Amino acid sequence: MKKICLIATGGTIVSKDGGSGLEPDLTPQELLSYVPELKEVAEISVRELFRLDSTNINPGHWIKMAGCIREEYENFDGFVVIHGTDTMAYTAAALSYLVQDSEKPIILTGSQKSVYNRDTDARRNLTDAFCYAADPRSHGVYIVFDGTAILGTHARKTRTHSYNAFSSINCPAAAVMQEGRIIRYFEPELSGKVKFYGQMNPRVLRVRPYPGISKEILTRTMDCYDGLVIECFGTSGIPAYGGFDTAVSEWARAGKAIVATTQVPHEGSDMSVYRVGKDLMGLGLMEAFDMTPEAVLAKLMWALGNAGNREELKRLFAGKVWMDTFF
């Protein structure tokens, strides 16, 4: 029987209504007591790192999760991370960069309703996550939710209430779960031995332009950040009125790391199509192509935290990590 480490961080799955709304309350041991059949799936040990609503998860927590996995890596065959759904896609992307080429599975899951509820999706998601983690063919970082396994770098929360809360963006789902069976569609290959990282730079601003946006959002914040993610219109549209494009140029000349991505969920960016995007690429902007905004943000924080200079930063961001660029 596989030895699986349950890393608990909180979320809806362990929440109760304390009178002022749902908040994480159950211990990991109480959570497991609702799904006693998991004892037949794996030998489970528990590490509770936090008991947080995932709204309050930040890059410091990502580093602690990765550190826990590193400390316990040789002691277990896989890991299941219990997490709230609201920022789960960010954490899945971050762990994909902080723990690369893991031959052991690192599976994130949670639920839309607390395990305390009668009609919860928690029991199914927990069972599927542990079955996936215990399977000898599993490796790398995934979200397993509502019977679907999604690469950690391509997951996005797309529904607020429905049980199928997550979608796989610009990449097929890797597998589906049917009554404990795993039906795999593809299996990414590892590119080497597992690599752990312990640094991220959270000083990244993410800006989503809109018609009428002012340059002040950039000019007044430049000194506070080391990196900028711009979610362009369409394939590459960055506004050229009101000095917004000039403000982007000022960030570039100041040596800030800038990544261009798109607001559109599917099919990715292409900065070479329109002049409004192409002109700015000459400033040294990096392009996200088909990455999710969650993966872009996490990867830029990781690259900034581990690069010694500008060229290394570009190399790290452009490098393909766990199929973060599928096309």
Salt bridges, closest charged atoms under 4 A:
GLU48 OE2 - ARG51 NE 2.76
GLU72 OE2 - ARG47 NE 2.91
ASP86 OD1 - LYS157 NZ 2.70
ASP101 OD2 - LYS195 NZ 2.72
ASP119 OD2 - LYS113 NZ 2.60
ASP128 OD2 - ARG124 NE 3.35
ASP135 OD2 - ARG184 NH2 2.92
ASP146 OD1 - ARG124 NH1 3.59
GLU187 OE2 - ARG137 NH2 2.21
ASP226 OD2 - ARG203 NE 2.91
GLU231 OE2 - ARG206 NE 2.40
GLU231 OE1 - ARG208 NH1 2.86
ASP279 OD2 - ARG275 NE 3.12
GLU294 OE2 - ARG156 NE 3.12
GLU312 OE2 - ARG315 NH2 3.62
ASP324 OD2 - LYS299 NZ 2.81
